[in-house]
Amino acid sequence: MSRARVIPAVDHLLGLPEVQALASVHGSRRVRQVLDEEVRRLRAALIAGHTEASTREFAAALILERLQVTLVSTGEPSLRPVINATGVVIHTNLGRAPLSSEALDAMRRVGEGYSTLEFDLETGQRGSRHQHLDATLRDATGAQAGLATNNTAAGLTLALSAIAAGREVVLSRGELVEIGGGFRVPDILRGSGALLREVGTTNRTRAADYAAAISDRTAAILRVHPSNFRMEGFTERPALADLADLAHRFSVPLIEDQGSGWLGLDLFEPDAFPAEARAVLAREPAVRESIRAGADVVAFSGDKLLGGPQAGVLVGRADILARIRQHPLMRAVRADKLTYAGLDATLRAFTSGRATTAVPVMRMLAMTNDDIVARAESLSEQLRASGVRCDTASGHSTIGGGSLPGETLPTRLVRIESPSPDALLAALRHGQAAVVARIVDDRVCLDPRTVMEGDDGLLVRAVASAFMLRRSPTGG
């Protein structure tokens, strides 16, 4: 007799109360699919002699156990929240900028029903989605016009396609950079149909190099901010204002890929940031400064230092932006209603002077040393009360996200003692509330700067659970 004959019929298994209960949670179709898979798996194992099941009841119990485990493990979405205790403010792998409650509220309001995305209430006719951000972008950046795309690379590709397809774009060799995910500026240029004209050398490019390359084939000058690396030593590049004067003298537009989305310090009160953070931000090119310097189009990110949803933003001269809006590629890369709502709310927080309290990224950068020390000491005290061996020490946070490379801010770390820091780090990631931290000097460290307000209690419970698991005999 075949060993597999002990497996109950699938219809019998489907009628069991335990399976019916699972179907009410996961759906009958999904339960039937997984049940068929588990029956096939057990049949193959029995025939191969890899497992034993002497009775139908035992075989049914094996199948039900595997059924429940599989349904639970596959029922959770792979995209889930985590607690960022790394100290990297704009963490590319953790979703970059956390959104403000105002942005989330705005997105929910337009997302849960219908909206005026492309409808003019005044005329009752079709409207333009670009109108919803145009005024806010003008106010926030000082540009004549603006629009949003689904990311910065898309925005830059769109701008180059509209302005320079089939013609040359002059770019310094030192700015032929690669951004995240292996995307390179030359590839973006080729994708737009523009022709690359390199000038200067890797470390030194002068205004005269650009001037010598401009001809009747030139469609634009492109300036790319090296946002994810720093070049030091024997280097030279012209000031943006000088490059703008040169471009306008030859009647070609100057396009700047500014990258980070930093609007500028002039939107903030002088005491809005601690001295260290203010000094760091002052070294980052600002969108408002680029517009004042004469850039005709500036491309930047909505989800880095701007702290909004993922988006690419283009601002600049009204005539050029109008031309970009009419390009066929615009429809392929345009942003959706949720992005418009979230960006608008985020920009309004900057223009109303509320960014350091309303926008999480700005709030993290504006934290004072006293605030961080107090929070670290509180976390350390709660963890010790839960049985976790830890202390606090000085450390550094990183801005991240391809912004301000190499720049750090002073912080206070909570350091956890563990015989196996790597194992504890893994246990934190696999907890019910996933925690991502880092190791410094052989200790797992938590940086309170990037832990969202209200998550301290959850963080303490997650760390205590992982710490005790590593100490238990079965925990390793």
C-alpha positions as CSV (number, residue, x, y, z in Angstrom):
1,M,0.0,0.0,0.0
2,S,1.3,3.4,-0.9
3,R,2.4,5.5,2.1
4,A,0.6,8.5,0.6
5,R,-2.8,6.7,1.1
6,V,-3.0,8.1,4.6
7,I,-3.4,11.6,3.3
8,P,-7.1,12.7,3.7
9,A,-9.0,14.0,0.7
10,V,-8.7,17.7,0.1
11,D,-12.5,18.1,0.3
12,H,-12.4,16.5,3.8
13,L,-9.6,18.8,4.9
14,L,-11.5,21.9,3.5
15,G,-14.4,21.0,5.7
16,L,-12.5,20.9,9.0
17,P,-13.3,23.7,11.4
18,E,-9.6,24.7,11.6
19,V,-9.5,25.2,7.9
20,Q,-12.8,27.0,7.7
21,A,-11.5,29.4,10.4
22,L,-8.3,30.1,8.2
23,A,-10.5,30.6,5.1
24,S,-12.5,33.3,6.9
25,V,-9.2,35.2,7.5
26,H,-7.2,34.5,4.3
27,G,-10.0,33.7,1.8
28,S,-11.2,30.4,0.5
29,R,-9.3,30.6,-2.8
30,R,-5.9,31.3,-1.0
31,V,-6.5,28.5,1.5
32,R,-7.4,26.0,-1.2
33,Q,-4.3,26.9,-3.2
34,V,-1.9,26.5,-0.2
35,L,-3.7,23.3,1.0
36,D,-3.2,21.7,-2.5
37,E,0.5,22.7,-2.3
38,E,0.9,21.2,1.2
39,V,-0.9,18.0,0.2
40,R,1.5,17.6,-2.8
41,R,4.5,18.3,-0.6
42,L,3.5,15.7,2.0
43,R,2.7,13.1,-0.7
44,A,6.1,13.5,-2.2
45,A,7.8,13.3,1.2
46,L,5.9,10.2,2.2
47,I,6.7,8.4,-1.1
48,A,10.4,9.3,-0.9
49,G,10.5,8.1,2.7
50,H,11.5,11.5,4.0
51,T,8.8,11.6,6.6
52,E,6.4,9.2,8.4
53,A,2.6,9.5,8.9
54,S,1.0,6.2,10.1
55,T,-2.6,7.5,10.4
56,R,-4.9,9.9,8.6
57,E,-5.2,12.0,11.7
58,F,-1.5,12.4,12.0
59,A,-1.2,13.3,8.3
60,A,-4.0,15.8,8.6
61,A,-2.3,17.4,11.6
62,L,0.9,17.7,9.6
63,I,-0.9,19.4,6.8
64,L,-2.8,21.8,9.0
65,E,0.3,22.8,10.8
66,R,2.1,23.6,7.6
67,L,-1.0,25.3,6.2
68,Q,-1.2,27.7,9.1
69,V,2.5,28.5,9.0
70,T,2.5,29.1,5.2
71,L,-0.6,31.3,5.3
72,V,0.8,33.4,8.2
73,S,4.2,33.8,6.6
74,T,2.9,34.8,3.2
75,G,0.0,36.8,4.5
76,E,2.0,39.8,5.7
77,P,3.1,42.4,3.1
78,S,6.8,42.5,2.4
79,L,6.7,46.3,2.5
80,R,6.3,47.1,6.2
81,P,7.2,49.8,8.7
82,V,10.5,49.8,10.5
83,I,12.0,51.8,13.3
84,N,15.1,53.6,11.9
85,A,17.6,53.7,14.7
86,T,20.6,54.1,12.4
87,G,21.0,57.8,12.7
88,V,20.8,58.2,8.9
89,V,18.2,60.8,8.4
90,I,17.4,60.2,4.7
91,H,17.9,56.5,4.5
92,T,17.5,55.5,0.9
93,N,16.9,51.8,1.7
94,L,14.3,52.6,4.4
95,G,12.1,54.8,2.2
96,R,14.0,58.1,2.4
97,A,12.1,60.9,4.1
98,P,9.2,60.1,6.5
99,L,6.2,62.1,5.6
100,S,4.7,64.8,7.8
101,S,1.2,64.3,9.3
102,E,0.1,67.3,7.3
103,A,1.2,65.6,4.0
104,L,-0.4,62.3,5.0
105,D,-3.7,64.1,5.9
106,A,-3.6,65.9,2.5
107,M,-3.0,62.7,0.6
108,R,-5.7,60.9,2.5
109,R,-8.2,63.6,1.8
110,V,-7.7,63.5,-2.0
111,G,-7.1,59.7,-2.0
112,E,-10.3,58.6,-0.3
113,G,-12.6,60.1,-2.8
114,Y,-12.7,62.3,-5.9
115,S,-10.7,65.5,-6.4
116,T,-10.1,68.4,-8.7
117,L,-7.0,66.8,-10.2
118,E,-7.9,67.8,-13.7
119,F,-11.1,69.7,-13.3
120,D,-11.8,73.4,-13.1
121,L,-14.6,74.1,-10.6
122,E,-15.0,77.7,-11.9
123,T,-15.7,76.7,-15.6
124,G,-16.8,73.1,-15.1
125,Q,-14.3,72.1,-17.8
126,R,-11.2,70.0,-17.8
127,G,-8.3,71.6,-15.9
128,S,-4.6,71.0,-15.6
129,R,-2.9,69.1,-12.8
130,H,0.1,71.4,-13.0
131,Q,-1.9,74.3,-11.5
132,H,-2.0,72.6,-8.1
133,L,1.7,73.0,-7.5
134,D,2.6,76.0,-9.7
135,A,1.9,78.7,-7.2
136,T,3.3,76.8,-4.3
137,L,6.5,76.0,-6.1
138,R,6.9,79.7,-7.2
139,D,6.5,80.8,-3.6
140,A,8.9,78.1,-2.2
141,T,11.7,78.4,-4.9
142,G,11.4,81.9,-6.4
143,A,11.1,80.4,-9.9
144,Q,8.5,81.5,-12.5
145,A,6.9,78.1,-12.8
146,G,7.2,74.5,-11.8
147,L,6.0,70.9,-12.3
148,A,6.3,67.5,-10.7
149,T,7.3,64.1,-12.1
150,N,7.6,60.7,-10.5
151,N,11.3,61.1,-9.6
152,T,14.3,63.4,-10.3
153,A,15.8,61.2,-13.0
154,A,12.5,61.2,-14.9
155,G,12.3,65.0,-14.5
156,L,15.8,65.5,-15.9
157,T,15.1,63.1,-18.8
158,L,11.9,65.0,-19.6
159,A,13.6,68.4,-19.5
160,L,16.5,67.2,-21.7
161,S,14.0,65.5,-24.1
162,A,12.0,68.7,-24.5
163,I,15.0,71.1,-24.7
164,A,17.9,69.1,-26.3
165,A,16.8,66.0,-28.2
166,G,19.1,65.5,-31.2
167,R,21.4,68.3,-30.1
168,E,24.4,68.7,-27.8
169,V,24.4,69.2,-24.1
170,V,27.6,70.6,-22.6
171,L,28.7,68.9,-19.4
172,S,31.9,68.9,-17.3
173,R,33.7,65.5,-17.1
174,G,33.8,65.9,-13.4
175,E,30.0,65.7,-13.3
176,L,29.6,62.5,-15.2
177,V,28.3,60.9,-12.0
178,E,26.4,57.7,-11.2
179,I,23.4,57.9,-8.9
180,G,21.7,55.2,-6.9
181,G,20.8,52.0,-8.6
182,G,23.5,52.2,-11.2
183,F,21.9,55.1,-13.2
184,R,24.5,57.3,-14.8
185,V,24.2,60.8,-16.2
186,P,25.4,59.8,-19.7
187,D,22.7,57.1,-19.8
188,I,20.1,59.7,-18.9
189,L,21.3,62.0,-21.6
190,R,21.2,59.2,-24.2
191,G,17.8,58.2,-23.0
192,S,16.6,61.7,-23.6
193,G,18.0,61.8,-27.2
194,A,20.5,64.5,-26.3
195,L,24.1,64.3,-27.3
196,L,26.8,64.6,-24.7
197,R,29.6,67.1,-25.2
198,E,32.2,66.6,-22.4
199,V,34.4,69.5,-21.4
200,G,37.2,70.1,-18.9
201,T,38.9,67.4,-16.9
202,T,37.8,65.2,-14.1
203,N,39.0,67.6,-11.4
204,R,39.1,71.0,-13.1
205,T,36.7,72.6,-15.5
206,R,36.6,76.4,-16.2
207,A,34.0,78.7,-17.8
208,A,36.3,79.0,-20.8
209,D,36.0,75.2,-21.4
210,Y,32.2,75.5,-21.7
211,A,32.5,78.6,-23.9
212,A,34.9,76.8,-26.3
213,A,32.4,73.9,-26.7
214,I,29.4,75.9,-27.5
215,S,28.3,75.9,-31.2
216,D,25.2,76.0,-33.3
217,R,24.7,72.4,-32.3
218,T,24.5,73.3,-28.6
219,A,21.0,73.0,-27.0
220,A,21.9,73.6,-23.3
221,I,24.5,73.6,-20.6
222,L,24.0,71.0,-17.8
223,R,25.3,71.4,-14.3
224,V,25.1,68.3,-12.1
225,H,25.6,68.6,-8.3
226,P,27.8,65.7,-7.1
227,S,25.5,64.9,-4.3
228,N,26.8,61.4,-3.3
229,F,30.5,62.1,-3.3
230,R,33.0,64.9,-2.6
231,M,35.9,66.0,-4.7
232,E,38.7,67.7,-2.8
233,G,42.3,68.9,-3.5
234,F,43.3,70.4,-6.9
235,T,39.8,71.1,-8.2
236,E,38.0,73.9,-9.9
237,R,34.5,74.5,-11.3
238,P,32.9,77.8,-12.2
239,A,30.3,79.4,-10.0
240,L,26.7,78.8,-11.1
241,A,26.2,82.5,-11.7
242,D,29.2,82.7,-14.0
243,L,27.9,79.6,-15.9
244,A,24.5,81.3,-16.2
245,D,26.0,84.5,-17.6
246,L,27.9,82.4,-20.1
247,A,24.8,80.4,-21.1
248,H,22.7,83.5,-21.6
249,R,25.4,85.2,-23.6
250,F,25.2,82.4,-26.1
251,S,21.4,82.2,-25.8
252,V,21.3,78.6,-24.5
253,P,19.5,77.5,-21.3
254,L,21.3,76.4,-18.2
255,I,19.9,73.3,-16.6
256,E,21.0,72.3,-13.1
257,D,20.4,68.9,-11.5
258,Q,20.5,70.1,-7.9
259,G,19.5,66.8,-6.5
260,S,18.8,67.0,-2.8
261,G,15.8,69.3,-2.7
262,W,17.4,71.7,-0.2
263,L,15.4,75.0,-0.6
264,G,17.7,77.3,1.3
265,L,18.4,78.7,4.8
266,D,16.6,82.0,3.9
267,L,13.3,80.3,4.5
268,F,14.2,79.8,8.2
269,E,14.8,81.9,11.2
270,P,18.4,82.4,12.1
271,D,18.1,80.2,15.2
272,A,16.0,77.4,13.6
273,F,19.0,75.0,13.5
274,P,21.8,74.3,16.0
275,A,25.1,75.8,14.8
276,E,26.5,72.5,13.6
277,A,23.4,71.7,11.4
278,R,23.2,75.3,10.1
279,A,26.9,75.2,9.0
280,V,26.3,71.8,7.2
281,L,23.2,73.0,5.4
282,A,24.9,76.2,4.4
283,R,27.4,74.1,2.4
284,E,24.6,72.4,0.3
285,P,23.5,74.1,-2.9
286,A,20.0,75.5,-2.5
287,V,17.3,75.7,-5.1
288,R,16.4,79.3,-4.3
289,E,20.1,80.3,-4.7
290,S,20.3,78.5,-8.0
291,I,17.2,80.4,-9.3
292,R,18.7,83.7,-8.1
293,A,22.0,82.8,-9.8
294,G,20.3,82.5,-13.2
295,A,19.6,78.8,-13.7
296,D,16.9,78.4,-16.3
297,V,15.7,75.0,-15.1
298,V,16.5,73.3,-11.7
299,A,15.7,69.7,-11.1
300,F,15.5,68.4,-7.5
301,S,14.1,65.6,-5.4
302,G,10.8,65.8,-3.4
303,D,11.8,63.1,-0.9
304,K,15.3,64.1,0.3
305,L,15.9,67.3,2.1
306,L,12.5,68.6,1.1
307,G,11.0,65.8,3.2
308,G,8.0,65.1,1.0
309,P,6.8,62.1,-1.1
310,Q,8.9,60.6,-3.8
311,A,8.9,63.0,-6.7
312,G,11.1,64.9,-9.1
313,V,10.5,68.6,-9.3
314,L,11.4,71.0,-12.1
315,V,11.3,74.7,-11.6
316,G,12.5,77.7,-13.7
317,R,11.6,80.0,-16.6
318,A,7.9,79.9,-17.4
319,D,8.5,79.6,-21.2
320,I,10.8,76.6,-20.8
321,L,8.5,74.9,-18.3
322,A,5.6,75.4,-20.6
323,R,7.6,73.7,-23.4
324,I,8.4,70.8,-21.1
325,R,4.8,70.4,-20.0
326,Q,3.8,70.0,-23.7
327,H,6.3,67.2,-24.4
328,P,4.8,63.7,-25.0
329,L,7.0,62.2,-22.3
330,M,5.3,64.3,-19.7
331,R,2.3,61.9,-19.5
332,A,4.6,59.0,-19.0
333,V,6.5,60.5,-16.0
334,R,3.8,62.7,-14.4
335,A,3.0,62.5,-10.7
336,D,-0.3,61.3,-9.3
337,K,-2.9,63.1,-7.2
338,L,-1.4,61.7,-3.9
339,T,2.0,63.1,-4.8
340,Y,0.6,66.5,-5.7
341,A,-1.3,66.7,-2.4
342,G,1.7,65.5,-0.3
343,L,4.1,67.9,-2.0
344,D,1.8,70.8,-1.7
345,A,1.4,70.3,2.0
346,T,5.2,69.9,2.5
347,L,6.0,73.0,0.5
348,R,3.5,75.0,2.5
349,A,5.2,74.0,5.7
350,F,8.4,75.6,4.4
351,T,6.8,78.8,3.1
352,S,4.8,79.3,6.3
353,G,7.9,78.9,8.6
354,R,6.7,75.6,10.1
355,A,9.1,73.1,8.5
356,T,11.3,72.5,11.6
357,T,8.3,71.4,13.5
358,A,6.0,69.9,10.8
359,V,8.4,68.1,8.4
360,P,10.2,65.2,10.1
361,V,13.5,65.5,8.2
362,M,13.8,69.2,9.2
363,R,12.7,68.4,12.7
364,M,15.5,65.7,13.0
365,L,18.1,68.2,11.7
366,A,16.9,70.9,14.0
367,M,17.1,68.8,17.2
368,T,19.3,70.4,19.8
369,N,22.1,68.5,21.6
370,D,20.1,68.8,24.9
371,D,17.0,67.2,23.3
372,I,19.0,64.3,21.9
373,V,20.9,63.7,25.1
374,A,17.7,63.7,27.2
375,R,16.0,61.3,24.8
376,A,19.0,58.9,24.7
377,E,19.3,58.9,28.5
378,S,15.5,58.2,28.8
379,L,15.8,55.3,26.4
380,S,18.9,53.9,28.2
381,E,17.1,54.1,31.6
382,Q,14.0,52.3,30.2
383,L,16.2,49.6,28.6
384,R,18.2,49.0,31.8
385,A,14.9,48.6,33.7
386,S,13.9,45.9,31.2
387,G,17.2,44.0,31.8
388,V,19.2,45.3,28.8
389,R,22.8,46.1,29.5
390,C,23.5,49.5,27.9
391,D,24.9,53.0,28.3
392,T,25.1,56.2,26.3
393,A,28.0,57.8,24.5
394,S,28.7,60.6,22.0
395,G,28.4,59.7,18.3
396,H,27.5,61.1,14.9
397,S,24.3,61.1,12.8
398,T,24.5,61.1,9.0
399,I,22.1,63.1,6.7
400,G,22.3,60.5,3.9
401,G,20.1,60.1,0.8
402,G,22.9,61.4,-1.5
403,S,22.8,64.7,0.3
404,L,25.8,66.4,1.9
405,P,28.3,63.6,1.4
406,G,30.7,63.1,4.4
407,E,28.8,65.5,6.6
408,T,27.7,64.4,10.1
409,L,26.0,65.9,13.1
410,P,26.8,65.2,16.7
411,T,24.4,62.9,18.5
412,R,24.0,60.7,21.6
413,L,24.0,57.0,21.0
414,V,22.5,54.3,23.2
415,R,25.0,51.5,23.2
416,I,24.0,47.9,24.0
417,E,26.3,45.3,25.3
418,S,26.0,41.9,23.6
419,P,28.3,38.9,23.2
420,S,27.2,38.8,19.5
421,P,26.4,42.2,18.1
422,D,25.7,40.8,14.7
423,A,23.2,38.3,16.1
424,L,21.5,41.0,18.1
425,L,21.3,43.2,15.1
426,A,19.6,40.4,13.1
427,A,17.2,39.7,16.0
428,L,16.2,43.3,16.0
429,R,15.4,43.2,12.3
430,H,13.3,40.1,12.6
431,G,11.2,41.2,15.6
432,Q,7.5,41.9,15.4
433,A,8.4,45.6,15.4
434,A,11.4,45.6,13.1
435,V,14.3,47.8,14.2
436,V,17.3,48.7,12.0
437,A,20.3,49.8,14.0
438,R,24.1,49.9,13.5
439,I,27.2,48.6,15.1
440,V,29.9,51.0,16.4
441,D,33.0,49.7,18.3
442,D,31.5,46.2,18.6
443,R,28.2,47.5,20.2
444,V,24.8,47.7,18.7
445,C,23.9,51.4,18.8
446,L,20.6,53.2,18.7
447,D,20.5,56.9,17.5
448,P,17.4,58.6,18.8
449,R,17.7,61.4,16.2
450,T,16.0,59.2,13.6
451,V,13.5,57.3,15.8
452,M,10.1,58.8,15.2
453,E,8.3,60.6,18.0
454,G,6.0,58.2,19.8
455,D,8.0,55.1,18.9
456,D,10.3,55.1,22.0
457,G,8.1,52.7,23.9
458,L,7.8,50.3,21.0
459,L,11.6,50.5,20.5
460,V,12.3,49.6,24.1
461,R,10.0,46.6,24.0
462,A,11.6,45.4,20.7
463,V,15.1,45.8,22.0
464,A,14.3,44.1,25.3
465,S,12.7,41.2,23.5
466,A,15.6,40.7,21.1
467,F,18.1,41.1,23.9
468,M,16.4,38.4,26.1
469,L,16.1,36.1,23.1
470,R,19.8,36.3,22.5
471,R,20.5,35.5,26.2
472,S,18.1,32.5,26.3
473,P,19.5,29.0,25.9
474,T,17.7,28.5,22.6
475,G,18.4,32.0,21.3
476,G,22.1,31.5,20.6
